[in-house]
Amino acid sequence: MNANVNDPGKKADTTRKTDDFGRKAEEFGKKATEAGTQGAHQAQEMLMGFNSSVMKAFDQNRSAAQHLFRAMQEESLRFVNTRFEHTSRALEKSRDYQGFSGLITLQQDLFLDFARDYAEFNKRFGELLQEMADHNIENGIGMTAQAAHAAKTAAERAAA
């Protein structure tokens, strides 16, 4: 047993095997580190593309919401102004009406004007909502295409 331990040929062979194993382990570590770094970089690119798409969608939705609120405000003001004008005219006409039948006629005219104004307001408001929905659908299709393109580009980069 002692002869084997003191044999110089065995020591050199063991040292060579240890050195080879160390080099192989080092190479494997480098490859693993490179693969991990590349994977992290690809994941970062994909996340940046997704984040960009989400931020763009958020900005477009914010812009569309601002446009809708502005249009709603304008339509509401138009409705109030129209109602004010029609009510003022009806009150001016009330001087010409005599008795109870005149009062009933005035009331019917007021209700008829209110119904017309309200129907017109609802029609315009519905058109605004339809425009916004159409705009959002168009934007959604465009954003989906952009997100798909960004994902495809990131996947191509990852494959390369």
C-alpha positions as CSV (number, residue, x, y, z in Angstrom):
1,M,0.0,0.0,0.0
2,N,2.7,2.4,0.9
3,A,4.4,1.7,-2.4
4,N,1.4,2.9,-4.4
5,V,1.1,6.2,-2.6
6,N,4.8,7.0,-3.0
7,D,4.8,6.0,-6.7
8,P,5.6,9.2,-8.7
9,G,3.7,8.0,-11.8
10,K,0.5,7.7,-9.9
11,K,0.8,11.2,-8.5
12,A,1.3,12.8,-11.9
13,D,-1.6,10.8,-13.4
14,T,-3.9,12.0,-10.5
15,T,-2.7,15.6,-10.9
16,R,-3.5,15.5,-14.6
17,K,-6.9,14.1,-14.0
18,T,-7.6,16.8,-11.4
19,D,-6.4,19.5,-13.8
20,D,-8.6,18.1,-16.6
21,F,-11.6,17.9,-14.3
22,G,-10.9,21.5,-13.1
23,R,-10.7,22.8,-16.7
24,K,-13.9,21.0,-17.7
25,A,-15.7,22.3,-14.7
26,E,-14.5,25.8,-15.5
27,E,-15.6,25.5,-19.1
28,F,-19.0,24.2,-18.0
29,G,-19.3,27.1,-15.6
30,K,-18.5,29.6,-18.3
31,K,-21.0,28.1,-20.7
32,A,-23.7,28.0,-18.0
33,T,-23.0,31.6,-17.1
34,E,-23.1,32.7,-20.8
35,A,-26.4,30.8,-21.3
36,G,-27.9,32.4,-18.1
37,T,-26.8,35.8,-19.2
38,Q,-28.2,35.3,-22.7
39,G,-31.5,34.0,-21.3
40,A,-31.7,37.0,-18.9
41,H,-31.0,39.4,-21.8
42,Q,-33.7,37.8,-23.9
43,A,-36.2,37.9,-21.1
44,Q,-35.3,41.6,-20.5
45,E,-35.9,42.4,-24.2
46,M,-39.3,40.6,-24.2
47,L,-40.3,42.4,-21.0
48,M,-39.3,45.8,-22.5
49,G,-41.3,45.1,-25.6
50,F,-44.3,44.1,-23.5
51,N,-43.9,47.1,-21.3
52,S,-43.7,49.4,-24.3
53,S,-46.9,47.9,-25.7
54,V,-48.7,48.3,-22.4
55,M,-47.6,51.9,-22.0
56,K,-48.6,52.8,-25.5
57,A,-52.0,51.2,-24.9
58,F,-52.4,53.1,-21.7
59,D,-51.5,56.4,-23.4
60,Q,-54.0,55.8,-26.2
61,N,-56.8,54.8,-23.8
62,R,-56.1,57.9,-21.7
63,S,-56.3,60.0,-24.8
64,A,-59.5,58.4,-25.9
65,A,-61.0,58.8,-22.5
66,Q,-60.1,62.5,-22.4
67,H,-61.6,63.0,-25.8
68,L,-64.8,61.2,-24.7
69,F,-65.1,63.3,-21.5
70,R,-64.6,66.5,-23.4
71,A,-67.2,65.5,-25.9
72,M,-69.6,64.4,-23.1
73,Q,-69.1,67.8,-21.5
74,E,-69.8,69.6,-24.8
75,E,-72.9,67.6,-25.4
76,S,-74.2,68.1,-21.9
77,L,-73.7,71.9,-22.2
78,R,-75.5,71.8,-25.6
79,F,-78.4,69.9,-24.0
80,V,-78.6,72.3,-21.1
81,N,-78.5,75.4,-23.4
82,T,-81.1,73.9,-25.7
83,R,-83.4,73.1,-22.7
84,F,-82.9,76.7,-21.4
85,E,-83.8,78.2,-24.8
86,H,-86.9,76.0,-25.2
87,T,-88.1,76.7,-21.6
88,S,-87.5,80.4,-22.1
89,R,-89.6,80.4,-25.3
90,A,-92.3,78.3,-23.6
91,L,-92.5,80.8,-20.7
92,E,-92.7,83.7,-23.2
93,K,-95.6,81.9,-25.0
94,S,-97.4,81.4,-21.7
95,R,-98.4,85.0,-21.7
96,D,-100.5,84.3,-24.8
97,Y,-102.3,81.3,-23.3
98,Q,-105.6,81.9,-21.5
99,G,-107.1,79.7,-18.8
100,F,-106.7,76.1,-17.8
101,S,-106.6,74.7,-21.4
102,G,-103.8,77.1,-22.3
103,L,-101.9,75.9,-19.2
104,I,-102.3,72.3,-20.3
105,T,-101.2,73.2,-23.9
106,L,-98.1,74.9,-22.5
107,Q,-97.3,71.8,-20.3
108,Q,-97.7,69.5,-23.3
109,D,-95.5,71.7,-25.4
110,L,-92.8,71.7,-22.7
111,F,-92.9,67.9,-22.4
112,L,-92.8,67.5,-26.1
113,D,-89.8,69.8,-26.4
114,F,-88.1,68.0,-23.5
115,A,-88.7,64.6,-25.1
116,R,-87.2,65.8,-28.5
117,D,-84.2,67.4,-26.8
118,Y,-83.6,64.4,-24.7
119,A,-83.9,62.0,-27.7
120,E,-81.5,64.2,-29.7
121,F,-79.1,64.3,-26.7
122,N,-79.2,60.4,-26.4
123,K,-78.7,60.0,-30.1
124,R,-75.6,62.3,-30.1
125,F,-74.3,60.6,-27.0
126,G,-74.7,57.2,-28.5
127,E,-72.8,58.3,-31.6
128,L,-70.0,59.5,-29.4
129,L,-69.8,56.2,-27.7
130,Q,-69.9,54.4,-31.0
131,E,-67.0,56.5,-32.3
132,M,-65.0,55.8,-29.2
133,A,-65.7,52.1,-29.5
134,D,-64.7,52.0,-33.2
135,H,-61.5,54.0,-32.4
136,N,-60.6,51.6,-29.6
137,I,-61.2,48.6,-31.8
138,E,-58.9,50.1,-34.5
139,N,-56.3,50.9,-31.8
140,G,-56.6,47.4,-30.3
141,I,-56.0,45.8,-33.6
142,G,-53.0,48.0,-34.3
143,M,-51.5,47.4,-30.8
144,T,-52.0,43.7,-31.1
145,A,-50.1,43.7,-34.4
146,Q,-47.4,45.8,-32.9
147,A,-47.1,43.5,-29.8
148,A,-47.0,40.4,-32.0
149,H,-44.3,42.0,-34.2
150,A,-42.3,42.9,-31.0
151,A,-42.6,39.4,-29.7
152,K,-41.6,37.9,-33.0
153,T,-38.6,40.2,-33.2
154,A,-37.5,39.3,-29.6
155,A,-37.9,35.6,-30.4
156,E,-35.8,36.0,-33.6
157,R,-33.1,37.7,-31.6
158,A,-33.3,34.9,-29.0
159,A,-32.9,32.3,-31.7
160,A,-29.9,34.1,-33.2
